[in-house]
Amino acid sequence: MNIKFTLFLLLLSSFTFAQESALFDRNFHHRTDDQESKNRREYLQNDSLIAVKDFYENGLVRTGEFYGFTDLKNLDEFIWYNANRQYDKSPQLKIENRKGVVKYYDKNGAVTSEQIFREDDVKYVQFWNNSIPCLVYGTGKLQSASTEKNEVLVRIFKDSVETEGYIIRELKNDTIYYKTDTHAYPKTGLQAFYRDLAENVNYPGFANLLGIDKKITIEFIVDEEGNLIDFEPVNNKSLNFEKKAIKKLEKMPKWIPATLNGRNVKTRFRIPLTFKN
């Protein structure tokens, strides 16, 4: 009887877990104390496995199962970096022997893609378009159109590796590449670029009285010459925050342009900004 009870306790201990949740900023990068945040992450830790669920306005947008992590903030940075490759890798990010399987979902709860994050490498297992798989053994082409922007997104995969990625802008009759050999980059570095921008863009004081969110996101193109053009606010708050940021961005020095197959190409960049009081 004692032996059975001991075995039961051993079995029970193998299923112990810890559960936690946190709110995130609008880009799902950093944790926030803002209780009005629409981004929430839930963690379920069971021994060496950490299961993650990401929600936007209570709708599931991403799940993942990760191995090799003991620090949840390092896991957050790992997810951010592998999901957003246009940004620098944090020097504090630890990636050795860390990996995860990630799934993304549409607003109806259907799986749209499955990916493997292994250290700083991403493998694409499958994409689904209206529940129809797009890849065969990791090889295939994914094409989707945005009627709002008159753009066509094209992604080409071979053996679970994305080999080409670009956006055709029909109205402008040009192509924006996001899968490039080198990224577009400020000549003084991304951190210095952010500091210069932050120092020169003031937060309109009257907005404090209205309780307006101080965070915005601006999207723009870095052309073949390194010029910053075609600015567009992603989340328009209408109180001239975006105009203020764009006016400053238009005066910023040229960047080093992105390259593909030895030539300069256009690429799109997105930056989150926080206005200061």
TORVEX-971469 format. One record per atom (N, C-alpha, C): residue number from 0; atom name; x, y, z. Coordinates in steps of 0.02 Angstrom, whole numbers. Each point is the difference from the previous one (the first is absolute). Layout:
TORVEX-971469
NUM,CA,X,Y,Z
...
//
This chain:
TORVEX-971469
0,N,42,-60,0
0,CA,-42,60,0
0,C,43,63,0
1,N,55,-2,40
1,CA,46,56,3
1,C,34,11,-67
2,N,17,-56,-33
2,CA,33,5,-66
2,C,-47,33,-50
3,N,-63,-19,0
3,CA,-49,29,-47
3,C,-7,75,13
4,N,-2,19,64
4,CA,-7,70,17
4,C,60,41,-22
5,N,60,-29,8
5,CA,61,33,-21
5,C,0,10,-76
6,N,-20,-52,-37
6,CA,-3,5,-73
6,C,-50,53,-21
7,N,-56,6,36
7,CA,-50,51,-16
7,C,29,70,10
8,N,38,10,54
8,CA,30,65,12
8,C,51,18,-53
9,N,40,-50,-22
9,CA,50,11,-52
9,C,-34,19,-66
10,N,-55,-35,-15
10,CA,-37,15,-61
10,C,-31,70,3
11,N,-26,19,58
11,CA,-31,65,9
11,C,52,55,-8
12,N,61,-11,27
12,CA,52,52,-3
12,C,22,13,-71
13,N,-6,-50,-44
13,CA,21,9,-70
13,C,-48,45,-38
14,N,-58,14,29
14,CA,-49,43,-33
14,C,-6,69,33
15,N,47,17,43
15,CA,-2,65,32
15,C,14,54,-52
16,N,-31,57,9
16,CA,10,55,-48
16,C,-10,66,35
17,N,23,53,-35
17,CA,-9,68,25
17,C,-36,39,-55
18,N,-45,42,20
18,CA,-39,38,-48
18,C,8,75,14
19,N,5,40,-54
19,CA,10,71,7
19,C,-28,35,-61
20,N,-18,64,7
20,CA,-22,38,-57
20,C,28,71,6
21,N,5,34,-58
21,CA,26,68,-1
21,C,-31,39,-58
22,N,-6,65,10
22,CA,-23,45,-53
22,C,60,26,-39
23,N,-9,13,-66
23,CA,55,22,-42
23,C,-19,64,-37
24,N,53,34,-23
24,CA,-11,61,-41
24,C,-32,-19,-66
25,N,-16,51,-40
25,CA,-37,-11,-61
25,C,38,-43,-51
26,N,66,-5,6
26,CA,41,-40,-46
26,C,15,-70,26
27,N,-28,-16,57
27,CA,11,-65,32
27,C,75,-13,11
28,N,35,52,24
28,CA,71,-6,13
28,C,15,4,74
29,N,-17,57,31
29,CA,15,11,70
29,C,-63,-6,43
30,N,9,-22,60
30,CA,-56,-2,48
30,C,-19,71,20
31,N,-63,9,18
31,CA,-25,66,18
31,C,-45,-5,61
32,N,-4,55,37
32,CA,-46,5,56
32,C,-67,32,-21
33,N,-5,17,-63
33,CA,-61,31,-25
33,C,-58,-50,0
34,N,-47,9,44
34,CA,-55,-48,7
34,C,-48,3,-59
35,N,8,50,-43
35,CA,-43,4,-60
35,C,32,-34,-60
36,N,58,-30,10
36,CA,33,-35,-55
36,C,-44,-56,-27
37,N,0,-8,-66
37,CA,-40,-53,-32
37,C,40,-64,-11
38,N,66,3,15
38,CA,43,-57,-12
38,C,16,-36,66
39,N,-15,-63,3
39,CA,12,-39,61
39,C,34,-67,-17
40,N,48,-18,42
40,CA,35,-64,-10
40,C,-10,-43,62
41,N,-17,-63,-11
41,CA,-6,-48,55
41,C,56,-52,-7
42,N,30,-16,57
42,CA,54,-50,3
42,C,-23,-59,42
43,N,16,-60,-23
43,CA,-13,-60,39
43,C,64,-41,-1
44,N,35,-3,57
44,CA,65,-34,4
44,C,-8,-68,31
45,N,26,-51,-34
45,CA,-2,-68,24
45,C,69,-30,-10
46,N,38,-1,54
46,CA,70,-23,-3
46,C,39,42,-51
47,N,27,-32,-52
47,CA,42,36,-49
47,C,-41,32,-56
48,N,-65,-13,-2
48,CA,-43,27,-53
48,C,-37,61,25
49,N,0,54,-41
49,CA,-41,58,15
49,C,-48,10,-59
50,N,-65,-5,14
50,CA,-51,11,-50
50,C,-23,72,5
51,N,-8,32,-58
51,CA,-19,70,-3
51,C,-62,9,-42
52,N,-45,44,23
52,CA,-58,20,-40
52,C,-2,76,-2
53,N,-4,28,-60
53,CA,-5,73,-9
53,C,-70,18,-23
54,N,-28,51,33
54,CA,-68,21,-15
54,C,-1,74,-18
55,N,-42,18,-48
55,CA,-15,69,-15
55,C,-75,10,8
56,N,-19,42,47
56,CA,-71,11,16
56,C,-36,-67,12
57,N,33,-43,38
57,CA,-27,-66,18
57,C,-3,-50,-57
58,N,23,20,-60
58,CA,3,-47,-55
58,C,70,-30,-6
59,N,5,-65,-6
59,CA,64,-34,-5
59,C,35,17,-66
60,N,63,23,4
60,CA,37,18,-61
60,C,62,-42,-10
61,N,27,-29,55
61,CA,61,-39,-6
61,C,7,-47,59
62,N,26,-60,-13
62,CA,17,-47,53
62,C,71,-25,-12
63,N,31,-26,52
63,CA,67,-27,-8
63,C,17,-47,57
64,N,44,-48,-15
64,CA,28,-44,50
64,C,76,6,-4
65,N,31,22,55
65,CA,71,18,-1
65,C,40,-41,50
66,N,62,-14,-20
66,CA,44,-41,41
66,C,67,37,12
67,N,28,-11,60
67,CA,65,28,16
67,C,-2,66,36
68,N,-59,22,21
68,CA,-7,66,32
68,C,-15,-7,75
69,N,33,44,39
69,CA,-16,6,71
69,C,-21,71,17
70,N,16,47,-45
70,CA,-16,71,9
70,C,-54,20,-50
71,N,-59,19,25
71,CA,-55,16,-45
71,C,14,62,-41
72,N,36,49,27
72,CA,15,60,-38
72,C,48,-15,-58
73,N,45,-48,11
73,CA,43,-22,-55
73,C,-41,-35,-53
74,N,-50,-38,21
74,CA,-46,-32,-47
74,C,-38,52,-40
75,N,-24,53,34
75,CA,-36,53,-35
75,C,44,30,-55
76,N,63,13,16
76,CA,46,30,-49
76,C,16,-49,-57
77,N,3,-64,16
77,CA,12,-53,-50
77,C,-57,-2,-50
78,N,-62,3,25
78,CA,-58,0,-45
78,C,0,63,-43
79,N,12,58,31
79,CA,0,63,-36
79,C,52,0,-56
80,N,61,-21,15
80,CA,54,2,-49
80,C,-14,-46,-59
81,N,-21,-60,13
81,CA,-11,-48,-55
81,C,-62,16,-41
82,N,-47,37,30
82,CA,-60,19,-37
82,C,8,67,-36
83,N,52,39,17
83,CA,9,67,-28
83,C,73,10,-18
84,N,23,-27,-55
84,CA,71,-1,-16
84,C,28,67,-24
85,N,-40,52,-7
85,CA,28,63,-24
85,C,35,39,56
86,N,-6,-24,61
86,CA,29,35,57
86,C,63,-35,25
87,N,43,37,34
87,CA,61,-27,28
87,C,-16,-52,54
88,N,45,-48,5
88,CA,-5,-49,54
88,C,28,31,64
89,N,-38,-3,53
89,CA,22,28,64
89,C,62,-37,24
90,N,51,36,24
90,CA,60,-33,26
90,C,-13,-43,61
91,N,-57,12,34
91,CA,-18,-40,58
91,C,-36,-64,-18
92,N,-20,-6,-64
92,CA,-38,-59,-20
92,C,44,-63,-1
93,N,-22,-51,34
93,CA,35,-64,1
93,C,-39,-49,-44
94,N,34,-28,-51
94,CA,-35,-43,-48
94,C,28,-71,-3
95,N,58,-12,29
95,CA,32,-66,-7
95,C,-44,-55,30
96,N,-11,-52,-40
96,CA,-39,-59,20
96,C,-72,18,18
97,N,-26,54,-29
97,CA,-69,20,12
97,C,-40,-7,-65
98,N,-60,-24,5
98,CA,-41,-12,-60
98,C,-74,-1,18
99,N,-41,3,-52
99,CA,-72,-2,12
99,C,-38,-12,-64
100,N,-61,-26,7
100,CA,-46,-9,-56
100,C,-56,51,9
101,N,-12,41,-52
101,CA,-46,56,5
101,C,-55,-6,-53
102,N,-61,16,20
102,CA,-57,1,-46
102,C,-34,68,4
103,N,-23,24,-58
103,CA,-37,63,-5
103,C,-71,-15,-21
104,N,-47,45,22
104,CA,-71,-12,-12
104,C,-33,63,-29
105,N,-52,-11,-40
105,CA,-38,57,-26
105,C,-56,18,49
106,N,-39,51,-17
106,CA,-52,24,46
106,C,-56,-51,12
107,N,-3,-51,-43
107,CA,-51,-52,9
107,C,27,-59,40
108,N,63,4,20
108,CA,30,-54,40
108,C,32,-55,-41
109,N,4,9,-66
109,CA,31,-51,-43
109,C,76,11,-3
110,N,37,-55,-1
110,CA,73,5,-4
110,C,20,25,-70
111,N,44,50,-2
111,CA,23,28,-64
111,C,72,-20,-15
112,N,40,-14,51
112,CA,68,-22,-13
112,C,29,-36,60
113,N,49,-43,-14
113,CA,37,-35,52
113,C,74,8,-15
114,N,38,22,51
114,CA,71,14,-10
114,C,41,-29,58
115,N,64,-11,-13
115,CA,46,-24,51
115,C,53,54,11
116,N,6,24,62
116,CA,52,46,19
116,C,56,-41,33
117,N,57,-3,-32
117,CA,57,-37,30
117,C,59,47,5
118,N,14,21,61
118,CA,51,51,13
118,C,-17,63,-41
119,N,41,19,-49
119,CA,-17,59,-41
119,C,-19,-19,-71
120,N,-27,-60,-8
120,CA,-20,-25,-65
120,C,-74,-17,0
121,N,-35,18,-54
121,CA,-72,-14,-6
121,C,-12,-47,-58
122,N,-35,-54,14
122,CA,-21,-48,-52
122,C,-76,4,-6
123,N,-24,-1,-62
123,CA,-72,5,-13
123,C,-28,-69,-17
124,N,-41,-25,45
124,CA,-27,-67,-8
124,C,-58,0,-49
125,N,-47,48,10
125,CA,-59,2,-44
125,C,-35,67,6
126,N,-32,20,-55
126,CA,-46,56,-2
126,C,-67,-26,-26
127,N,-54,30,25
127,CA,-67,-19,-23
127,C,-36,61,-27
128,N,-33,-7,-56
128,CA,-41,52,-29
128,C,-71,-27,-5
129,N,-45,27,42
129,CA,-68,-27,4
129,C,1,-75,14
130,N,44,-19,48
130,CA,8,-69,23
130,C,32,-46,-52
131,N,23,28,-55
131,CA,34,-40,-52
131,C,76,8,9
132,N,38,-55,9
132,CA,72,6,9
132,C,34,26,-63
133,N,50,44,9
133,CA,35,32,-56
133,C,67,-31,-16
134,N,30,-35,49
134,CA,66,-28,-9
134,C,-2,-76,-5
135,N,44,-28,-40
135,CA,8,-72,-5
135,C,71,-16,22
136,N,5,-33,58
136,CA,66,-13,30
136,C,41,64,6
137,N,-33,54,21
137,CA,35,63,12
137,C,15,40,-61
138,N,-27,-19,-58
138,CA,14,35,-62
138,C,-65,24,-32
139,N,0,62,-24
139,CA,-60,26,-33
139,C,0,76,-2
140,N,-57,27,-21
140,CA,-7,72,-8
140,C,-63,24,35
141,N,7,55,36
141,CA,-57,30,35
141,C,-12,69,-29
142,N,-60,13,-23
142,CA,-16,65,-30
142,C,-67,25,27
143,N,0,63,23
143,CA,-61,29,27
143,C,-3,73,-21
144,N,-62,24,-10
144,CA,-10,69,-23
144,C,-33,42,54
145,N,21,62,4
145,CA,-31,49,45
145,C,-37,51,-42
146,N,-67,-5,1
146,CA,-40,47,-40
146,C,4,70,29
147,N,11,6,66
147,CA,4,65,33
147,C,60,39,-25
148,N,56,-34,-9
148,CA,62,34,-21
148,C,17,-12,-73
149,N,-39,-40,-35
149,CA,16,-18,-69
149,C,70,-30,-5
150,N,12,-48,44
150,CA,65,-33,2
150,C,-10,-76,-5
151,N,51,-33,-27
151,CA,1,-73,-3
151,C,63,-25,35
152,N,-10,-41,51
152,CA,56,-29,37
152,C,17,-68,-30
153,N,65,-11,-15
153,CA,23,-63,-29
153,C,56,-28,44
154,N,-8,-63,21
154,CA,51,-34,40
154,C,14,-67,-31
155,N,64,-16,-10
155,CA,21,-63,-32
155,C,43,-39,49
156,N,-15,-65,7
156,CA,34,-42,49
156,C,28,-63,-34
157,N,57,-21,25
157,CA,31,-62,-23
157,C,31,-36,60
158,N,-21,-61,10
158,CA,25,-41,56
158,C,-7,37,67
159,N,-58,31,10
159,CA,-18,35,62
159,C,38,64,12
160,N,36,25,-51
160,CA,36,63,5
160,C,-32,50,-47
161,N,-12,61,24
161,CA,-26,52,-43
161,C,56,27,-44
162,N,-5,-11,-65
162,CA,53,20,-46
162,C,-12,68,-32
163,N,-64,19,-8
163,CA,-18,64,-28
163,C,-60,28,36
164,N,0,67,8
164,CA,-58,33,30
164,C,-3,72,-23
165,N,-56,18,-32
165,CA,-6,68,-26
165,C,-73,20,-6
166,N,-11,65,-6
166,CA,-66,29,-6
166,C,-4,41,-64
167,N,-48,-14,-41
167,CA,-11,37,-62
167,C,-51,55,14
168,N,20,63,-9
168,CA,-46,56,9
168,C,-28,19,-69
169,N,-62,-18,-11
169,CA,-29,8,-66
169,C,-8,73,-21
170,N,-20,43,47
170,CA,-11,70,-17
170,C,66,37,-14
171,N,52,-19,35
171,CA,66,32,-9
171,C,43,-37,-51
172,N,-23,-58,-21
172,CA,36,-39,-50
172,C,72,-14,22
173,N,9,-21,63
173,CA,67,-17,24
173,C,-4,-60,46
174,N,57,-21,25
174,CA,5,-59,42
174,C,38,16,64
175,N,-27,-21,56
175,CA,33,8,65
175,C,23,-70,22
176,N,64,-5,16
176,CA,27,-64,21
176,C,8,-1,76
177,N,-24,-53,32
177,CA,13,-7,71
177,C,45,-59,15
178,N,9,-44,-49
178,CA,49,-54,6
178,C,62,22,-39
179,N,50,26,35
179,CA,58,30,-32
179,C,65,-32,28
180,N,54,13,-35
180,CA,65,-25,24
180,C,26,42,58
181,N,-11,66,-4
181,CA,17,45,56
181,C,-59,45,12
182,N,-10,19,63
182,CA,-56,44,18
182,C,18,73,-11
183,N,-52,41,-13
183,CA,9,73,2
183,C,17,19,72
184,N,46,50,6
184,CA,25,14,67
184,C,23,72,5
185,N,-14,34,57
185,CA,26,68,9
185,C,76,-2,3
186,N,31,50,-29
186,CA,73,1,-3
186,C,32,5,69
187,N,-36,30,47
187,CA,27,6,69
187,C,-24,-56,46
188,N,-38,-46,-27
188,CA,-27,-55,41
188,C,-72,13,20
189,N,-36,-53,12
189,CA,-72,5,15
189,C,-13,34,67
190,N,41,-15,50
190,CA,-11,30,66
190,C,12,75,-2
191,N,52,21,-35
191,CA,14,72,-6
191,C,-56,35,-39
192,N,-26,-34,-50
192,CA,-56,27,-39
192,C,-61,11,45
193,N,-16,-48,41
193,CA,-56,7,47
193,C,11,56,49
194,N,61,6,26
194,CA,14,53,49
194,C,-8,69,-32
195,N,26,8,-61
195,CA,-5,64,-34
195,C,-72,18,-14
196,N,-39,-50,-20
196,CA,-70,12,-15
196,C,-39,18,63
197,N,15,-36,54
197,CA,-36,12,64
197,C,15,70,28
198,N,62,23,-9
198,CA,20,65,27
198,C,-32,58,-37
199,N,-21,-12,-61
199,CA,-25,54,-41
199,C,-75,-1,-12
200,N,-34,-50,27
200,CA,-73,-3,-7
200,C,-31,7,69
201,N,-34,55,13
201,CA,-31,12,65
201,C,-72,-23,0
202,N,-21,-22,58
202,CA,-69,-23,8
202,C,-46,59,13
203,N,-51,10,-41
203,CA,-45,57,9
203,C,-33,-1,68
204,N,13,51,41
204,CA,-23,1,69
204,C,-75,-5,8
205,N,-37,30,-47
205,CA,-73,0,9
205,C,-30,-70,-3
206,N,36,-46,-32
206,CA,-28,-67,-6
206,C,-1,-36,68
207,N,42,22,47
207,CA,-2,-30,67
207,C,-68,7,31
208,N,-32,57,-12
208,CA,-66,12,30
208,C,-53,-46,-30
209,N,13,-25,-59
209,CA,-49,-42,-33
209,C,14,-75,10
210,N,56,-15,33
210,CA,16,-70,13
210,C,19,-38,-63
211,N,31,34,-48
211,CA,19,-32,-62
211,C,61,-43,9
212,N,0,-59,-32
212,CA,58,-44,1
212,C,60,35,-31
213,N,57,-3,33
213,CA,60,34,-23
213,C,40,-41,-51
214,N,-23,-60,-15
214,CA,38,-44,-44
214,C,-33,-4,-69
215,N,41,7,-51
215,CA,-23,-6,-69
215,C,49,-44,-39
216,N,-21,-21,-59
216,CA,44,-39,-44
216,C,-2,31,-69
217,N,59,12,-28
217,CA,6,29,-67
217,C,34,-51,-46
218,N,-28,-6,-59
218,CA,28,-44,-51
218,C,27,42,-57
219,N,57,-19,-29
219,CA,27,39,-55
219,C,44,-44,-45
220,N,17,28,-57
220,CA,42,-35,-48
220,C,71,29,2
221,N,50,-43,-3
221,CA,69,22,-12
221,C,15,-19,-72
222,N,9,51,-43
222,CA,9,-14,-71
222,C,72,-20,-17
223,N,13,-8,-66
223,CA,65,-24,-23
223,C,57,47,17
224,N,-16,63,11
224,CA,51,50,17
224,C,7,10,75
225,N,-42,-33,38
225,CA,2,8,73
225,C,-47,54,26
226,N,-40,30,-44
226,CA,-48,51,21
226,C,-58,-32,38
227,N,-25,35,51
227,CA,-59,-22,36
227,C,-61,34,-32
228,N,-46,-41,-27
228,CA,-57,27,-37
228,C,-64,-38,17
229,N,-56,24,-26
229,CA,-65,-35,5
229,C,-18,-17,72
230,N,0,51,42
230,CA,-17,-11,71
230,C,-74,-12,9
231,N,-16,-45,46
231,CA,-70,-17,12
231,C,-10,-20,72
232,N,-44,34,36
232,CA,-14,-21,70
232,C,-40,-64,1
233,N,20,-47,42
233,CA,-34,-64,5
233,C,-62,6,45
234,N,7,39,53
234,CA,-57,9,46
234,C,-13,75,7
235,N,-46,26,-38
235,CA,-12,71,-3
235,C,-41,24,60
236,N,30,44,40
236,CA,-34,27,58
236,C,-28,70,-14
237,N,17,29,-56
237,CA,-30,61,-27
237,C,18,66,34
238,N,40,-1,53
238,CA,16,63,33
238,C,70,25,-20
239,N,18,-10,-63
239,CA,62,26,-29
239,C,63,-34,26
240,N,-7,-53,40
240,CA,59,-35,22
240,C,38,-28,-60
241,N,-37,-32,-45
241,CA,31,-30,-58
241,C,32,52,-45
242,N,-34,56,-11
242,CA,27,53,-43
242,C,65,27,29
243,N,2,5,66
243,CA,59,26,34
243,C,59,-48,-10
244,N,-13,-64,8
244,CA,53,-50,-8
244,C,23,-4,-73
245,N,-48,1,-46
245,CA,17,-5,-71
245,C,40,61,-23
246,N,-18,59,25
246,CA,37,61,-18
246,C,73,-6,21
247,N,12,-29,58
247,CA,69,-11,23
247,C,35,-54,-41
248,N,-36,-54,-14
248,CA,29,-55,-38
248,C,22,22,-69
249,N,-39,44,-30
249,CA,17,25,-67
249,C,66,37,-2
250,N,22,26,58
250,CA,62,38,3
250,C,59,-43,23
251,N,-12,-63,15
251,CA,53,-43,25
251,C,49,-16,-57
252,N,64,-12,17
252,CA,50,-17,-52
252,C,-18,-64,-37
253,N,30,-8,-58
253,CA,-10,-61,-39
253,C,24,-61,39
254,N,-31,-57,-15
254,CA,22,-64,28
254,C,45,-35,-50
255,N,32,-53,23
255,CA,33,-47,-45
255,C,-55,-44,-29
256,N,-10,-1,-65
256,CA,-56,-38,-28
256,C,9,-76,6
257,N,-55,-36,-4
257,CA,2,-73,-1
257,C,29,-24,-67
258,N,29,-59,1
258,CA,27,-28,-62
258,C,-26,-70,-12
259,N,-5,-17,-64
259,CA,-21,-67,-20
259,C,36,-18,-64
260,N,36,-55,1
260,CA,39,-22,-58
260,C,46,54,-27
261,N,31,38,46
261,CA,50,49,-19
261,C,-27,68,-22
262,N,-65,11,6
262,CA,-28,65,-20
262,C,-43,28,56
263,N,-6,66,1
263,CA,-42,33,50
263,C,-74,-9,-18
264,N,-41,-11,51
264,CA,-72,-10,-11
264,C,-39,39,52
265,N,-64,11,-16
265,CA,-45,31,47
265,C,-22,-51,53
266,N,-7,24,61
266,CA,-26,-42,53
266,C,-44,41,46
267,N,-42,-33,38
267,CA,-46,33,45
267,C,23,-9,72
268,N,-7,54,38
268,CA,20,-2,70
268,C,-56,27,43
269,N,-7,-27,60
269,CA,-52,21,47
269,C,32,16,67
270,N,-13,59,27
270,CA,29,19,64
270,C,-54,21,49
271,N,3,-27,61
271,CA,-44,23,54
271,C,31,61,33
272,N,-40,51,14
272,CA,24,62,31
272,C,-40,15,62
273,N,35,27,50
273,CA,-33,22,61
273,C,13,74,10
274,N,-52,41,2
274,CA,8,71,12
274,C,16,13,74
275,N,40,51,12
275,CA,19,18,68
275,C,-37,63,22
276,N,-13,6,64
276,CA,-33,60,27
276,C,47,59,0
//
